[in-house]
Amino acid sequence: MAQVAISSVAKAFGTVKVLHEVSVDIADGQFVVLVGPSGCGKSTLLRMVAGLETVSGGTISIGDRVVNNLPPAKRDIAMVFQNYALYPHKTVEQNMAFALKLRGTDPAVVAERVKRAADILDLAPYLKRYPRQLSGGQRQRVAMGRAIVRNPQVFLFDEPLSNLDAKLRVQMRTEIKELHQRLKTTTIYVTHDQIEAMTMADKIVVMRDGRIEQVGAPLELFDRPANLFVAGFIGSPSMNLLKGTVKNGGTVKKAAKPVVEIAGTAFPMPSSAVAEDGQAVVYGVRPEHLEIHPDGVASTVSVVEPTGSETLAFVRFGEGEMVALFRERHDFKPGDTLKLKPRLDQVHLFDAGTGKRL
């Protein structure tokens, strides 16, 4: 195992810059998820760590070695791809053993490592099968087993669950997390799915347009997003982000409590936020932090989405819209009026111009 240090790393394809001096420190044994929308540069960064892309600027270190100019085979990493990348003409056992045999590893050691990996991943009954005889989840396990037998310092996962159905993705998420807890190998995992990031990571790196927006523990990003992008990206369903204007704000204490006027409706302003009177802001409140209250904002239900364990209510107030989430059962109907009040200790306020948290 080893720590990974990504220092001021840049990447350009010709005159097009796709990564802009990205820096991330990954501790020994840590599970770090790179997350962001398509085209943000997360897979490019992973491929640079793997040695599949050249580094245009900055340094990448694995352990105590700068690996910028090392070929992939000498970096002591193992990568699991989105499309499994299995040899169709080889059995599960042969696929898992192939890299070790290329190295000239002792056959007894190869057999021992393949058996160990197969036991960890519940693949022992399938060792003589070919990839075409396996389900998608089993193929992904084989790809993981091929990585495990190499006993690398760092595991790299490039959106490994994207080709699986929803139920299998949930199962494989758990299996990958459990595998990491067992092996304690430093892991870098790329995904566009923020649910995967939240449930699996020790640390999340949120990326956009080749830059890092925020780095932190999953709940830290959820509870205190640094800007509008992170606030809207982390969390499902997404945070309500409502454009408004501060009234009676500022640092001078006034008789009237400061509020945020949104679509002609006054919303209470969190006491922790500092904003000037008349300042354009974005009022952020997660759907689960809206409560039915007699003093709440009168809102009209437009759509109801029951999921079983939760109920989502899409509501309108004046010209504004938001979503409320309830974990208790409600028999809402379109046209019903709800009085919704945000939990002030869970409200986020952002500057409308810069997008930064106030």
C-alpha positions in Angstrom: 0.0 0.0 0.0 1.1 3.6 -0.5 -0.1 7.2 -0.4 -0.7 9.0 -3.7 0.2 12.7 -4.1 -1.2 14.6 -7.1 0.5 18.0 -7.1 -0.5 20.9 -9.5 -1.3 18.4 -12.2 -2.3 19.8 -15.6 -3.3 18.1 -18.9 -3.7 19.6 -22.3 -4.6 18.0 -25.6 -2.9 20.5 -28.0 -4.2 23.9 -27.1 -7.2 22.6 -25.2 -6.6 22.4 -21.4 -8.7 19.7 -19.7 -7.1 19.8 -16.2 -6.0 22.9 -14.5 -3.3 22.4 -11.8 -5.2 19.8 -9.8 -3.9 18.9 -6.3 -5.1 16.0 -4.2 -3.4 14.1 -1.3 -4.6 10.5 -0.9 -3.5 8.8 2.4 -2.3 5.3 2.6 -5.3 3.0 2.7 -7.8 5.7 1.9 -10.8 5.2 -0.4 -11.1 8.4 -2.5 -13.8 9.0 -5.1 -13.4 11.5 -8.0 -16.9 12.6 -8.9 -18.4 15.1 -11.3 -20.4 15.4 -14.5 -19.2 14.0 -17.8 -16.3 15.9 -19.3 -15.0 17.3 -15.9 -11.7 15.5 -16.2 -12.0 12.8 -13.6 -11.3 9.8 -15.8 -8.4 11.7 -17.5 -6.9 12.3 -14.0 -7.3 8.6 -13.2 -5.6 7.6 -16.4 -2.7 9.9 -15.7 -2.2 8.2 -12.3 -2.3 4.8 -14.2 0.2 6.0 -16.7 -2.2 5.7 -19.7 -2.1 9.5 -20.3 1.0 11.7 -20.1 1.3 14.5 -17.6 1.4 18.0 -19.1 2.4 19.7 -15.8 2.9 19.0 -12.1 3.8 15.7 -10.5 2.1 12.4 -9.5 3.8 10.4 -6.7 2.9 6.9 -5.6 4.6 6.1 -2.3 8.0 7.9 -2.4 8.4 7.8 -6.2 7.4 10.4 -8.7 5.9 8.3 -11.5 5.3 10.9 -14.2 7.7 9.1 -16.6 7.2 5.5 -15.4 5.3 3.1 -17.7 2.0 1.6 -16.2 3.7 -1.8 -15.6 6.2 -0.2 -13.2 3.7 1.8 -11.1 2.5 -1.1 -9.0 -1.2 -0.2 -9.7 -4.1 -2.3 -10.8 -7.0 -0.8 -12.8 -10.6 -2.0 -13.1 -12.4 -0.7 -16.2 -16.0 0.1 -17.0 -16.2 -2.6 -19.7 -14.5 -5.4 -17.7 -11.8 -5.9 -20.4 -11.8 -9.7 -20.0 -10.3 -12.1 -22.5 -13.3 -13.9 -24.0 -11.3 -17.1 -24.9 -9.9 -17.5 -21.4 -11.6 -19.0 -18.4 -12.2 -17.0 -15.2 -9.1 -18.7 -13.7 -7.0 -17.9 -16.7 -8.1 -14.3 -16.8 -7.2 -13.7 -13.2 -3.9 -15.5 -13.5 -2.8 -13.9 -16.9 -0.9 -10.9 -15.6 1.0 -12.9 -13.0 2.0 -15.5 -15.6 3.3 -12.7 -17.9 5.6 -11.7 -15.0 6.9 -15.2 -14.7 5.5 -15.7 -11.2 5.9 -19.1 -9.7 2.9 -21.3 -10.7 2.3 -22.2 -7.0 2.1 -18.5 -6.1 -0.3 -17.9 -9.0 -2.6 -20.7 -7.9 -2.6 -19.5 -4.3 -3.4 -15.9 -5.2 -6.1 -16.8 -7.7 -7.7 -19.1 -5.0 -7.5 -16.3 -2.4 -9.1 -13.8 -4.8 -11.8 -16.2 -5.8 -12.7 -17.0 -2.2 -12.9 -13.2 -1.4 -15.2 -12.6 -4.3 -17.2 -15.8 -4.2 -15.9 -16.8 -7.6 -14.7 -20.3 -6.7 -17.6 -22.1 -8.4 -17.0 -20.2 -11.7 -13.2 -20.6 -12.2 -13.6 -22.9 -15.2 -16.3 -20.8 -16.9 -15.8 -18.3 -19.7 -16.9 -14.6 -19.5 -19.8 -15.3 -21.9 -21.2 -17.7 -19.3 -21.3 -15.1 -16.5 -23.7 -12.4 -15.5 -22.6 -8.7 -15.5 -21.9 -8.7 -11.8 -19.9 -11.9 -12.0 -17.8 -10.4 -14.9 -17.1 -7.3 -12.8 -16.0 -9.6 -9.9 -13.6 -11.3 -12.3 -12.1 -7.9 -13.3 -11.7 -7.1 -9.6 -10.2 -10.5 -8.9 -7.6 -9.9 -11.7 -6.6 -6.7 -9.9 -6.5 -8.3 -6.5 -4.1 -11.1 -7.5 -1.5 -8.6 -8.5 -1.4 -7.3 -4.8 -0.9 -3.7 -6.0 -0.1 -0.6 -3.9 -3.1 1.2 -5.5 -6.4 0.1 -6.9 -7.9 2.3 -9.7 -11.6 2.0 -10.6 -13.0 3.7 -13.7 -16.8 3.8 -13.4 -16.9 0.0 -12.9 -20.7 -0.1 -12.2 -22.0 1.9 -15.1 -23.0 -1.2 -17.1 -24.9 -2.9 -14.3 -28.6 -2.6 -13.6 -29.8 -0.6 -10.6 -30.2 -3.5 -8.1 -26.8 -5.0 -9.0 -25.1 -1.6 -8.7 -26.3 -1.4 -5.1 -25.0 -4.9 -4.4 -21.6 -4.3 -6.1 -21.2 -0.9 -4.2 -21.4 -2.9 -0.9 -19.0 -5.6 -2.2 -16.4 -3.1 -3.3 -16.6 -1.2 0.0 -16.3 -4.4 2.0 -13.4 -5.5 -0.2 -11.6 -2.2 0.6 -12.3 -2.7 4.3 -10.8 -6.1 4.1 -7.7 -5.4 2.0 -7.0 -1.8 3.2 -5.5 -1.0 -0.2 -5.3 2.7 -1.3 -8.2 3.1 -3.8 -9.1 5.8 -6.3 -12.6 5.4 -7.7 -14.1 7.5 -10.6 -17.9 7.9 -11.0 -20.5 10.4 -12.2 -23.0 9.0 -9.6 -23.0 11.0 -6.4 -24.8 8.3 -4.6 -21.9 5.9 -5.2 -19.5 8.7 -4.0 -21.5 9.3 -0.8 -21.9 5.7 0.1 -18.4 4.4 -0.7 -15.8 7.2 -0.1 -13.6 8.1 2.8 -13.0 11.3 0.9 -14.8 12.9 -2.1 -13.2 15.1 -4.7 -15.8 17.1 -6.6 -14.7 18.2 -10.0 -16.0 20.5 -12.7 -14.4 21.7 -16.0 -11.0 20.3 -15.1 -10.9 22.0 -11.6 -11.6 20.8 -8.1 -14.7 22.5 -6.5 -14.4 20.9 -3.1 -12.6 18.1 -1.2 -13.9 16.5 2.0 -15.7 13.7 3.8 -19.1 12.7 2.3 -21.2 14.3 5.1 -19.0 17.4 5.2 -19.8 18.0 1.5 -23.5 17.3 2.2 -23.8 19.5 5.3 -21.5 22.4 4.2 -21.2 22.6 0.4 -18.6 25.3 -0.5 -20.6 26.6 -3.5 -23.7 26.3 -5.6 -22.3 23.6 -7.8 -21.4 21.2 -5.0 -24.8 22.0 -3.3 -26.7 21.1 -6.4 -24.5 18.0 -7.3 -24.3 16.3 -3.9 -27.6 14.9 -2.5 -30.5 13.1 -4.0 -33.0 14.5 -4.6 -31.1 17.7 -5.3 -31.1 20.7 -3.0 -33.8 23.4 -3.7 -31.8 26.4 -5.0 -34.1 29.5 -5.0 -33.0 32.9 -6.3 -33.9 35.7 -4.0 -32.9 39.1 -2.5 -31.9 39.9 1.1 -34.2 42.3 2.9 -33.1 44.1 6.1 -29.8 42.3 6.0 -26.3 43.4 6.8 -24.2 43.2 9.9 -26.1 46.0 11.8 -28.8 44.6 14.0 -32.2 45.9 13.0 -35.6 45.7 14.5 -37.0 43.5 11.8 -35.5 40.0 11.3 -33.6 39.7 8.0 -35.4 37.6 5.4 -34.8 36.5 1.8 -37.5 37.5 -0.6 -38.1 34.8 -3.2 -40.8 35.2 -5.9 -42.6 37.7 -3.7 -42.5 35.4 -0.6 -40.4 36.0 2.5 -38.2 33.1 3.7 -36.4 33.3 7.0 -32.6 33.9 6.7 -30.2 31.7 8.7 -28.5 33.6 11.5 -25.1 32.2 10.5 -25.1 33.9 7.1 -23.8 37.4 6.6 -25.3 39.3 3.7 -26.0 42.9 2.8 -29.4 44.5 2.4 -30.5 44.1 -1.3 -27.8 41.5 -2.0 -28.8 38.9 -4.7 -28.5 35.4 -3.1 -29.5 31.8 -3.7 -31.4 30.2 -0.9 -30.6 26.5 -0.5 -32.7 24.0 1.4 -32.8 20.3 0.9 -36.2 18.6 0.3 -36.0 16.7 3.6 -35.4 19.9 5.5 -38.8 21.3 4.7 -41.5 20.7 7.3 -45.2 21.2 7.5 -45.8 24.1 9.9 -48.6 26.6 10.5 -46.2 29.5 10.0 -44.8 28.0 6.8 -44.9 29.3 3.2 -48.3 28.5 1.6 -47.5 26.2 -1.3 -49.7 24.4 -3.8 -49.0 20.7 -4.6 -48.4 20.1 -8.3 -47.1 16.5 -8.4 -46.8 13.8 -5.9 -44.2 10.9 -6.2 -44.6 8.2 -3.6 -41.6 5.8 -3.5 -42.8 3.6 -0.6 -40.3 4.7 2.1 -40.6 8.3 1.1 -43.0 10.8 -0.5 -41.8 13.6 -2.8 -44.1 16.6 -3.2 -43.4 19.1 -5.9 -45.0 22.4 -4.9 -45.4 26.0 -6.3 -45.5 29.2 -4.3 -46.3 32.3 -6.4 -43.9 31.9 -9.3 -41.4 29.8 -7.3 -41.1 26.0 -7.2 -39.5 23.6 -4.8 -39.5 19.9 -3.7 -40.3 18.6 -0.3 -39.5 15.1 1.0 -41.4 13.3 3.7 -40.5 10.0 5.3 -43.8 9.6 6.9 -46.9 8.6 4.9 -49.1 11.5 3.4 -52.0 11.3 1.1 -51.3 14.5 -0.8 -53.2 15.3 -4.0 -52.4 17.8 -6.7 -54.0 21.2 -5.8 -53.6 20.6 -2.0 -52.2 23.5 0.0 -49.2 22.8 2.2 -47.5 25.3 4.6 -43.8 24.5 4.4 -41.2 25.9 6.7 -37.4 25.3 6.2 -35.4 24.2 9.2 -33.2 27.2 9.7 -30.3 25.3 11.0 -30.2 23.4 7.7 -30.6 26.4 5.3 -27.6 27.3 3.1 -27.1 30.8 1.6 -25.0 31.5 -1.5 -23.9 34.6 -3.3 -25.8 34.7 -6.6 -22.8 36.2 -8.4 -19.9 34.1 -7.2 -21.8 31.0 -6.2 -19.8 30.9 -2.9 -21.4 30.0 0.4 -22.1 33.0 2.6 
